[in-house]
Amino acid sequence: MSESKPRLRELPITVIDSGRTVAEEAHAHQHDHAEDGPRTLGQAAPAYLYVGDTAISEAEIAREMQFHRAMKPAQSRADAARALVVRQLLQREVARLGLLDEVQAQEGEPAEEACIRLLLEREVENRVPSEEDCRRYFEQNSERFHAPDRIKLRHILLGAAVDDVNGRFSARTQAEKLIAELKEQPHLFADFVARHSDCPSKSDGGDLGWLERGQTTPEFDRQVFRLRQGMAAFPVESRWGYHVVCVDVIEAGEELAFDQVRQRISDYLELQVRQRELQQYLLGLQERYEVRGLDAIEAEAA
């Protein structure tokens, strides 16, 4: 009984989450000096990763790791190794097809990047989703498409630098005291703003106007969009200090019509399809050029 052929493992290429083209990603972060990197007792760094007969050394992986931040070094190493494997697969196919003599680089475009761009333009089909595809996605995910939620609020900022421990403790204590007083006498909010706030909005009674998500500092944004209408029962902390917050209006974003989001859906689906096509193309390259050692590196990161 013959042995079954092992299933090829996918080599992810980030397209949707990256602002770069695949060609740019494959070319990025490469250095001119291959001899740079870790050494062991004056010897060249070892290699445990191969694409065909080409070794990818630990020195190359170490250099690439700085561009693949992760919580665990093993994960960073695996991500870097995977990126270098993808680059090597694409380079080998460029060489096999002789594209270096055919490509015309755009202004400021490195030759390698131009070759990979030409390769993918030729080999990976770019499918545009149909109107029916877009409408079907919209009907299945209509709850995702709505105008941004927004809130209207006033605040009192009790300022304190991030590294001022005593100042921040004092600001929080004062904020809690003001909240307790305002619960009893909410009509004093404007007076407290004028007397205590360190924000320029004090000239407008502490009014920050209408806010949508992402318009303020992230830590402030996360907290205030969880509040109910009325006086917040606790101080809201930010890098600027502590805030006494009163939410005057909460307005949920209206649902958007299909025509308003059709292009957004089309762009998203096109990227999804291209991602799958790229994965299939890489599987074909992986079958043509044997990859060894990546499984072990990725197992260490699991």
N, C-alpha and C positions, 0 to 999 in steps of 0.2 A: 504493500500500500504506500503510495507516494505521499510525501509530506505536503501539507497544504501551505500555500504561500502566505507569509505573514501579512496582515492588514497594514497598509501604509498609514502612518499617523499624520494628521493634518499639521501644517506649520502655519500658525496664524499670521496674517498681515493686517495691521491696523489701518483701516481706511476711514471708517466713520468717525472714530474718535481723534483722528489726526488731521491737522490743517495742511499736511504735506501730501504730495502725490507719492505713489509707491516708489517711483524713480528717485525722488528726493530722499525718502526714508532709506532706501537702499544705499544711497551715496553718502548720506550724512555721517558726520563724526569720524571719518576715516583720516588717518594721519600718514604723513609721507615717510616717516622713519619706522620701518618694521622692526628695527632692533630695539626700540624703546620698550620699557615694561619690566616686569619682575625678572630677576635672575636667581638661580640657585648655585652658589659657590662658583660664580663666574660662567656658568653654563647657560645656554639658551633655555627659555621657559619650556616646560614640557607641553605636549599636545595630546589630548584625549578625544578630540573632536575632529572628524574628517568628513569631507564631501568628496566622494570618489577618492583620488589619490592625493588630494590637497588637505594638508593639516591646518587646523585653526588652533593656534597656540593659546595657552593660558594668558600670555602677555596680551594678545589681541583681545581676548575676552575681558581682561582686567581693564584695558583702555576703554572698551565699549560700555562697561558697567556704569560708568559715571553718567551715562545718558539714559539709564534704565533704573531709576530710583525705586526701591521697594523696602518694605519693612524688614525683610530678611535678606542678608547678603546672598544666600543660596538662590532666592527668587530673582534677585538682580542679575546674578550670574547666568541663570537659565534664560532670562529675557534677552540678555546680551548675546548669549550663544545662539539663540534662535534667530536673532536679527542677522548675525554674521552668516549663518547657514543660508538664509534666504538670499542674502546678497551674493554669496558664492554660487548658488544655484542659478541666479539670473545672469551673473557674469559668464558662467560656463555656456549657457544657452546663447548669449550674445556672440561668444567666440565661435560656437558651432555653426551658427547661421551666417557668420561673416558680416555682421551689421556694422562693424567699426568703419568699414570702407563705404558704407551707404549713408550713414547718418549725417544730417546737417544740424549741428548744434545751434540753438537759439542764442541770442546775445547774452553773455554771462553764464551760459549753461555748461557745466563740465561735460567732457566727452562721455564719461561713464554714465552719467545721468541721462544724457541724450540717447545713448544706446539702449538703456533700459526702458526709457519712454517709448522709443520706436518699437522695441520688442513687444511691450504690452499692448501698444496700439494695434499691432499686427495679429497677435496671438490671443488676446482676450477680448471677446465680443462685448461691446457696450450696448446693452439693451435698455431702451427707454420704456418705462411702464405705460400701459394703455390707460385711456380714460376709465375703462371698466375696472382695471386694477386699482386705480386711485380711489374710485368711488366705493369699491368694496372695502378697502382699508378704512376709509372714513366712516362707513356705516358700522364697522366692527369696533372702532375706537373713537367714536364721536365724543366721548366724555373727556378725551385728552385735548380737545380743541376748543379753547375758550379764551376770551380776553383775560389779561392778568387781573387777579384780585388786587384790590387796593384798599388802603385805610387812611383815615384822616385823624391826626392826633396832635395833642399838645404835650409838651414835656418841660421838666425842670432839670437842668444838668448840674450836678454837683461834681465839679471837675477834680480829678486826681490822676497824676501820672501813673503809668503801669508799674513802675519800679518803686513807687512811694507807698510802702506798706501801711505806714501810719496814716497817711493822707487818705488812702482808699478805705481803710477801716472807719475813719472819721466821716467820710462822704457817705458810706453805707448807713452808718448810724443816724446821720442827719436825714437821709432819704427816708428811712423807716419812720422817723419822728414826724416828718412832713406828711407822709401818707396817712398816719394815724390821725393827724389834725384835720386833713382834708376829707377824710371819711365823715367826720363830724360837721365840718363846715366847707363843703365843696366850692362855695362861692368865693373862697379866698384864693383860688388857684392863681388867678392873674396877679394878685398881690404878692404871692409867694414867688412867682416867676420873676417879677421885678426885683425882689429883695435877694433872691438866692441863686438864680440861674447863671451859669457861666457860658451859656450858648448865645450867639448873636441873635437867635430867634426871640430873646427876651423882649426885644423892641416890638414884637408882634404877639406878645402874650404867650410866648412859647409855642406858637402854632408852626408845625412843620409842613402843613398843607397835605395834599394827597401824596401818598407813597405807594409805589409798586415794589414787588420783590426785587432785590438787587440794587436798589437806589441808595441804600445806606450801608454802613459797615456791616460785614457778614454777621458778627455776633449780635448786634442790635437788631438786624433784620430778622434773624431766626427767632428771636424772642417775641418781638412785637406782633409778628404775624400769627402767633399762637394765642394772643390775648383776646378776651371777650370785650365787648363794648363797655365803656365806663372806666373807672379808676382801677389801675393795676394794683393788686394786693401786695406786691413786693417790688423792690427796686430792680430796675433792669440794668445790668452791668454791661459796659462796653470799654473799649480801650481808652475812652475819654473820661471815664469815671462812672457814676451811678445816676440813673435817670428816674425821676418820678413821672410816670406816663399816664395820660388819660386818653383813651381811644374814643373819639367822638362819633365816627361813622365807619362801618365795615361794609364794603361793597364787593360782592362776588362778581367775577368776570362773566360776561354774557357768553353763551355758546356761539361759536362761529359757524357760518354757513360753509358748505363745501367749496364754493367758488373762492372764498377768502383764504382757504388753506390748500387748495389743489396743488399749487406749485411746490409748497413745502412738502406735501406728501409725495409728489413725484420725485423730488430730489432725494428724499429719504429712501424710497423704494429702489431708485436707481443705484444708490450706494450699496444697499443690501444685496441686490442682484450681482453687482460687480464684485462685492466681497466674496460671494459664493463662487463666481467664475474664477476669481484669483486663487481661491483655495483649491479648486479642481485643477487649475493649471499648475500650481505648485506640487500637487500630488503626482502629476505626470512627470514633472522635473525630478521629483524625489525618486520616482521609479527608474528614471534614466540615469541619474547620478546618485549612487548609494550614499546615504548619510549614516555615519556611525558615531556613537558616543553621546548623541543628544538625549536619548532616552535616559541614560544614567545621570546626566546633569540635571534633567528635569525631575527625575525621581528624588534627588536630594532636596529639591525645593518643595516637594509635595508635603 
